[in-house]
Amino acid sequence: MVNVTKLVPKSQRAAYTGTKMGAAEQSRLMADLIEDCASGDRAAFRHFYDLSCRYVFGVALAVLRDREVASEVVQETYVRIWKRAGQFKAGGGNPMSWVGSITRNCAIDRLRSDRSRGFVEFSDKVPDIAGEVDETGQTLDSMVVRRLLNDLRPDYRRALLLCYFQGYNYNELATVLDIPVGTAKSWVRRGLAALKEAME
């Protein structure tokens, strides 16, 4: 597979609309585009948006379960990405994992804000992280994590999903799951430990 990022000049990467790339090439291109965004390249940002918007929308929708609100959060996410592009370290990890983390944080911020104003009620309904995320937009990491989550003990899985996809703190988890706070902490801690062990 030809590495397109070496063939396309930096100033022209944002215009690149090549065909299929391998995962490594796509990751490298995305990292380069983020680097260009950090230097204020708006064309690179537009291209980065085109390549990632379906994935970002899917992550937001998985958390919020409302297409209109998810669309608003997508806009907030890209504003945050533009402002924080300089913080991304190309050698520090998958660029889409970085984008997914920013998206999830924006979505959870919105959930917490809506809950504090009474727009959203606490619920023990476990979010479906498969949801409507386009499979072609998912990273390998996200698919692996989803499979590992499905293999977790149900109570650990529920606690982790509510905590990391709905933004619940331990007190809120204890309330919606009708368990002691100590048990909520234990389920999250043990769930994370089980995930870590499964990924090693």
C-alpha positions as CSV (number, residue, x, y, z in Angstrom):
1,M,0.0,0.0,0.0
2,V,1.4,3.4,-1.0
3,N,1.7,5.9,1.7
4,V,-0.4,8.8,0.3
5,T,0.8,11.2,3.0
6,K,4.3,11.0,1.6
7,L,3.1,11.6,-2.0
8,V,0.8,14.5,-1.3
9,P,2.5,17.8,-0.4
10,K,1.4,19.1,3.1
11,S,-0.2,22.1,1.5
12,Q,-2.4,19.9,-0.7
13,R,-3.4,17.1,1.8
14,A,-6.7,18.7,2.5
15,A,-7.7,18.3,-1.2
16,Y,-6.8,14.7,-1.3
17,T,-9.7,12.4,-2.0
18,G,-8.0,9.1,-2.7
19,T,-9.6,5.7,-2.8
20,K,-9.0,3.0,-0.2
21,M,-6.2,3.3,2.4
22,G,-5.0,0.8,5.0
23,A,-5.7,1.6,8.6
24,A,-2.1,2.7,9.2
25,E,-2.2,5.1,6.2
26,Q,-5.5,6.5,7.2
27,S,-4.3,7.1,10.8
28,R,-1.2,8.8,9.5
29,L,-3.2,11.1,7.2
30,M,-5.6,12.0,10.0
31,A,-2.7,12.8,12.3
32,D,-1.2,15.0,9.6
33,L,-4.4,16.8,9.1
34,I,-4.7,17.5,12.8
35,E,-1.2,18.9,12.7
36,D,-2.2,21.1,9.8
37,C,-5.3,22.3,11.8
38,A,-3.0,23.2,14.7
39,S,-1.2,25.6,12.3
40,G,-4.5,27.2,11.3
41,D,-5.0,25.4,8.0
42,R,-8.8,25.7,7.4
43,A,-8.7,23.6,4.2
44,A,-7.1,20.8,6.2
45,F,-9.8,21.2,8.9
46,R,-12.6,20.9,6.2
47,H,-11.0,17.7,4.9
48,F,-10.6,16.3,8.4
49,Y,-14.2,17.1,9.1
50,D,-15.3,15.2,5.9
51,L,-13.3,12.1,6.9
52,S,-14.4,12.0,10.5
53,C,-17.9,13.5,10.8
54,R,-19.8,10.3,10.5
55,Y,-17.8,8.7,13.2
56,V,-18.1,11.8,15.5
57,F,-21.9,11.8,14.9
58,G,-22.1,8.1,15.8
59,V,-20.2,8.6,19.0
60,A,-22.4,11.5,20.0
61,L,-25.6,9.7,19.1
62,A,-24.5,6.6,21.1
63,V,-24.3,8.8,24.2
64,L,-27.2,11.2,23.7
65,R,-29.7,9.0,21.8
66,D,-31.2,12.1,20.1
67,R,-30.2,13.0,16.6
68,E,-30.9,16.7,16.9
69,V,-29.0,17.1,20.1
70,A,-26.2,14.9,18.7
71,S,-25.9,17.2,15.7
72,E,-25.5,20.2,18.0
73,V,-22.8,18.3,20.0
74,V,-21.0,17.5,16.8
75,Q,-20.6,21.2,16.1
76,E,-19.3,21.8,19.6
77,T,-16.9,18.9,19.2
78,Y,-15.3,20.3,16.1
79,V,-14.9,23.7,17.7
80,R,-13.1,22.0,20.5
81,I,-11.0,19.9,18.1
82,W,-10.0,23.1,16.2
83,K,-8.9,24.8,19.5
84,R,-7.1,21.8,20.8
85,A,-5.4,20.5,17.7
86,G,-2.1,21.6,18.9
87,Q,-2.4,19.3,22.0
88,F,-2.6,16.2,19.8
89,K,0.7,14.2,19.8
90,A,1.0,12.2,16.6
91,G,3.1,9.5,18.3
92,G,0.9,9.3,21.3
93,G,-2.0,7.2,19.9
94,N,-4.7,6.7,17.3
95,P,-6.0,10.1,16.2
96,M,-9.6,8.8,16.0
97,S,-9.4,7.6,19.6
98,W,-8.4,11.2,20.5
99,V,-11.3,12.5,18.5
100,G,-13.7,10.0,20.0
101,S,-12.6,11.0,23.5
102,I,-13.3,14.7,22.8
103,T,-16.7,13.8,21.3
104,R,-17.7,11.7,24.3
105,N,-16.6,14.4,26.7
106,C,-18.6,17.0,24.8
107,A,-21.7,14.7,24.8
108,I,-21.4,13.9,28.5
109,D,-21.0,17.6,29.2
110,R,-24.3,18.2,27.4
111,L,-26.0,15.4,29.3
112,R,-24.9,16.7,32.6
113,S,-26.0,20.2,31.7
114,D,-29.4,19.0,30.6
115,R,-29.8,16.8,33.7
116,S,-28.9,19.8,36.0
117,R,-31.7,21.8,34.4
118,G,-34.2,19.0,34.6
119,F,-34.3,18.3,30.8
120,V,-33.1,14.7,31.2
121,E,-34.0,12.3,34.0
122,F,-31.6,9.8,35.5
123,S,-32.2,6.3,34.1
124,D,-30.7,2.9,34.6
125,K,-31.2,2.2,30.9
126,V,-27.9,1.0,29.5
127,P,-26.8,2.8,26.3
128,D,-26.3,0.8,23.2
129,I,-22.8,1.7,22.1
130,A,-23.4,-0.1,18.8
131,G,-26.3,2.2,18.2
132,E,-26.2,3.9,14.8
133,V,-22.5,4.3,14.6
134,D,-21.5,3.7,11.0
135,E,-19.4,0.6,10.9
136,T,-17.1,2.1,8.2
137,G,-16.4,5.0,10.6
138,Q,-15.4,2.9,13.6
139,T,-11.8,2.4,14.5
140,L,-10.6,-1.1,15.2
141,D,-10.0,-0.1,18.8
142,S,-13.7,0.8,19.3
143,M,-14.9,-2.5,17.9
144,V,-12.5,-4.5,20.1
145,V,-13.6,-2.6,23.2
146,R,-17.3,-3.2,22.3
147,R,-16.7,-6.9,22.0
148,L,-14.8,-7.0,25.3
149,L,-17.6,-5.1,27.0
150,N,-20.1,-7.6,25.8
151,D,-18.0,-10.3,27.5
152,L,-18.1,-8.6,30.9
153,R,-20.2,-9.6,33.8
154,P,-23.6,-7.8,33.2
155,D,-23.5,-5.7,36.4
156,Y,-19.9,-4.5,35.6
157,R,-20.8,-3.8,32.0
158,R,-23.9,-1.8,33.1
159,A,-21.9,0.3,35.6
160,L,-19.2,1.0,33.1
161,L,-21.5,2.1,30.3
162,L,-23.6,4.3,32.5
163,C,-20.4,5.8,34.0
164,Y,-18.5,6.4,30.7
165,F,-21.3,6.9,28.2
166,Q,-23.8,8.7,30.4
167,G,-21.4,10.5,32.7
168,Y,-22.8,9.2,36.0
169,N,-20.7,9.6,39.1
170,Y,-20.6,7.0,41.8
171,N,-23.4,8.5,43.8
172,E,-25.6,8.7,40.7
173,L,-24.8,5.1,39.8
174,A,-25.7,4.0,43.2
175,T,-29.1,5.8,43.0
176,V,-30.1,4.5,39.5
177,L,-28.9,1.0,40.1
178,D,-30.2,0.9,43.7
179,I,-26.9,-0.3,45.2
180,P,-24.6,1.1,47.8
181,V,-22.0,3.7,46.6
182,G,-19.2,1.3,47.6
183,T,-20.7,-1.4,45.3
184,A,-20.9,1.1,42.5
185,K,-17.2,2.0,42.9
186,S,-16.3,-1.7,43.1
187,W,-18.3,-2.6,39.9
188,V,-16.6,0.2,37.9
189,R,-13.2,-0.6,39.3
190,R,-13.5,-4.4,38.6
191,G,-15.0,-3.8,35.2
192,L,-12.1,-1.6,34.2
193,A,-9.6,-4.2,35.6
194,A,-11.3,-7.0,33.6
195,L,-11.2,-4.9,30.4
196,K,-7.5,-4.2,31.0
197,E,-6.7,-7.8,31.6
198,A,-8.6,-8.9,28.5
199,M,-6.8,-6.4,26.3
200,E,-3.3,-7.5,27.5
